[in-house]
């Protein structure tokens, strides 16, 4: 039984949470990961009697091998790019917050390190105030709410609960827009400026938005604020949505349709930024930088540049620091 008087770590902890990743670029590891991810009702809301037979009878038999090949193209010596990049970001943020006696922990909604085990460890070590920060700038029930579900489910079995606060989104934060614009401008300074800047956000089914999910509106707000901050015209910036699966209609336009269309319309040099991804991962490094480039070139384009995610850049750390400072106001440091 945890000792309530323990103070081996700061009483206030920020829990950074991202989606997750397979443990290895193998079909078996991807199957385990996808089984957990695609079983979440926040992600797929079909009736279980309809969805689970399809998931286990078809999808998990066919998709893991194909996805494993995609992961293998981007896997690093240190492991999954998503996990490596998140760990680097968490380490730099922890260093930034060390003088404020705020601890930083990293967890994943699916895969390892998982949210329930991380929260149990924190409570056993004496954490009494918990700020949950999903690394999703734009809120969606499919991502952000899934983080909150996992956190509160982990607390359900505990007798002594911490004070808990959650950050739902930061899609319009000035520091976030500044970080994105600084990233783009730095890339332009080094690599030149393309004819078109494409902002590619992760997609969700359109009916989720029709049911009240604010995701599309927040993506469009981010795009507008970034366009204004960069000083580019509406004709120079395009918004699209990627990573759709299944047959139902997702948010449009689709990135994999827009890229060939841009090439066919005469665009020779397109640059792609994915503002909804805090760190680089399969969807940015393989889907955009590899497959997206191939689609654009095959349609007649000459050059496609992928502008990296914010990752562990100083501007990203500064943004998260500002969010944390604001959302932890009123929590005195060191109390129990």
Secondary structure, DSSP 8 states (H G I E B T S, - for coil): ---TT--SS-SEEEEEEEEE--SSSSHHHHHHHHHHHTT-TTT--S-HHHHHHHIIIIIHHHHHHHHHHHHHHH-BTTB-HHHHHHHHHHHHHHHHHGGGTEEEEEEEEESSSBHHHHHHHHHHTT--EEEEEES-SS--TTTHHHHHHHHHHHHTT-SS--EEEEE---TT-HHHHHHHHHHHHHHHHHH---SEEEEEEE--BHHHHHTT--HHHHHHHHHHHHHHHHT--GGGEEEEEE---SSS-BSSSBHHHHHHHHHHTT--EEEEE-TT-SS--HHHHTIIIIIIHHHHHHTT--EEEEE---TT-HHHHHHHHHHHHHHTTT--TT--
